Amino acid sequence: MVGRTVTTEVVFREAHVKFNRRVDTFRAIIRASSLHQRTLIFNVFLLPIFYYLAQFYIMPWHSVVVPVTQVCRTLIIPYNGGGYAYAHLITPRGRGFGPHTPLRDLWSTNYTLLAAPFACEESHLSPLPNMGGMEKVQHHAYMNGSMCPDEHSAFAAFTLLYDHSPRTNALIDMSRLPSTDKPASRAAVSSIISWPLKATLLAEA
């Protein structure tokens, strides 16, 4: 989509509609599944609907991220709560009370995908992120009118580096972060989801 009237709201609208349609199709299966299976269904078949677009643009918070997060919370957490909150669902394994495979938080995934191509390592041991000439994106009001993927990438990198990066003596310290050349581990989905369930999901996908 191109043109002056195009916004991120417009770009993500169809993906959001597709997500809601697929959730309705899977609703009975989700409710009949265990907590772990519910998390896998969202991670594998529902949330990835947004990932292609999430590589290029910041997802609209109020119209997409908030309602999608609410759907995840409502359908994954047991009816009686079971002691779970959304924060437990997305907590990395071994760091808290949550499912064996954490739910992929949509906001975090979006910003990670956007920031990945940015030269974040150039900010190592700096008090502020090195924006490489993209300083104008530091102001969120500017991003409201931007449809340039490079600017969305830079804004995501700035947000992650400024607000969430580890620091030593007030300097951004990236030395403790995992190496970028380490291959990601993949869960054996077929060994966890039962064949009837997997067949139903694959047929719809």
N, C-alpha and C positions, 0 to 999 in steps of 0.2 A: 504494500500500500504506500502511495506517495501523495503529496499534496499538502497545502497549507493547513487544511482542516483535519489532517490525520494526527491523532494523539495516541499515547500508549493505551488509553482506554479502548480506542477503536481496534488497535493491533491485537489486544488480548481478549477481545469480546468473544470471538468465535471459539477460541480455546476454552474459555470459561463455560460457554454453552455446552461444548463437547464433554467437558469434565462432568457437568451436572447430569447430562444424559447418561453417561456411563455409570455414574454413581447410582442413578435410579435403576439401571439394569442390574447392577451387582448388589443392590441393597439387601435382598433376602439372603444371598450367599454370604455377605459380610456379617450379617447378624447371626448366622449359623456357625461362624468360624470362631476359632480361639483368638485370643488377643494377639498372639504372635502371627497367626495367619492374616488377621485383619491388617496388621502393620505391613506385611509383605504385599498384600493386594494393593494397598495405597502406593507403596514404594515402586512396585513393578508395573502396575496397570493403570493407575489413575494420575498420580502427580507428574509422571514423565510427559503427559500431554502438554505441559507448560514449558518443558525444558528447552526445546529448540528456540522458542521466542525469548526465553530468559537469558540466552547467550548474548542478546543484542540490546535489550531494553530493561529498565527497572520496572518491575511489575507494579501496577497501581495498588496502593496499600488498601484503601477503603473499599474499593469495588471488586478486588480480586483476592489479595492476600488474606484479609480478615474473614470474608465468607468461606474461603477454601479451608482455612485453619479451623473454623467453626465446624465444618462438615467432618474434618478429620477427628476433632475432639468428640463430636457427638456419636459417630459411628464406630470408632475404635475403642474408646473407653467403655467398659461394661456399664450396663444400665444403672447399677447401684454404686458406680464409681470405683469400687474395688481398691480404694486408696490411691488411685491414679489421678494425675492432672496432666495437662498438655505438656508441661515442662518435663515430666517423667518420660513421656513418649519419645522425646527428641534427645534425651540425655545419652551420650556415648556409652557403649557397653563397658561395664566395670567402673563407671564413675558415679553411679547412683542407682536408684530404684526405678527400673524400667524394663521394657521388653528386651528379649535376647538380641533382636535386630532393631536398632532405633529407627523411628520414623524420620524421614528426610524433611526437615523444616523448609517450607517453600521460600521464606524470606532469605534464610541462610544460603540455600542452594542458588537462588537467583544472584545474590551478591558475589558468591564464590565463582560462579560461571562467568560473570562479567569481569571480575577482577583478575581472573587467571591469566589473560593475555597481557595485562599491564606489568610494567617492569617494577614490581614491588620491591625487589631486592635492592634497588638503588636507594631505598629509604633506610637501609640498615645503619644503625648508630646515628640517626638524625633525630632531632627533637620533633620535627614535623615531616609529614610525607613529602617525598620529592615528586612533584606533579609533572615535571618535564614539560613545562609550558602550558599545562592544562589547568592553571590555578583558578580560572573562572568557574569551574564546575564545583568548587567548594561550597557554593551557595545553592541550597536546594531550590530556591525560587527560580534560579536560572534554568535548572533542569526541567521545570514545568513546561518550558517552551522548546525543549531540544528533542529532536528525533535523530540525532547523530549517535550511532552505536559507540564510537570512540569516546564520546563525552560521557555516555552512560557507564562505560567501562572505567573511565578515570574517576567518576564520582563514586562508584562502588569501591574501587581501590582506596580512595581517600577515606571513605567511611570506615572500612575495615582496618586500615592502618592507624588512623587517628583514634578511633574509639575502642578497637578490640585487639590490637597487636600487643604482644608481650613487650615489656619495657625493662631496661636496666639503667638505673640512675637517670630516669626520665627520658631516656633515648630509646627509640624503636630498636628492639633486639630480635632479629630474625634467625639468630644462630641456633636456637632451640627448636625451630620448626622442622617438620619432616622434610627429607630431601624430595625434590619434585620429580626425580627419576625413579622413585619407588613405585612398582606396579600396584594398582589397587586390588585388594582382595575381593572376590566375588562369591556371594553365598550360593550354595547349591539349592536353588529354588525348587528343583524337581524332587529333591529328597525330603522337602518339608511340606509342600502343598500336595494334598492327595490328588491322585490322577483324575477322578471325576471333577473336582474343583478346578484343576488346572485346564482340563479339556474345555470346560464351560467358559473360562476366562479367555483362553486362546481363540475359541470360536468367535467370541464377540469382538476381540481385538482385531 
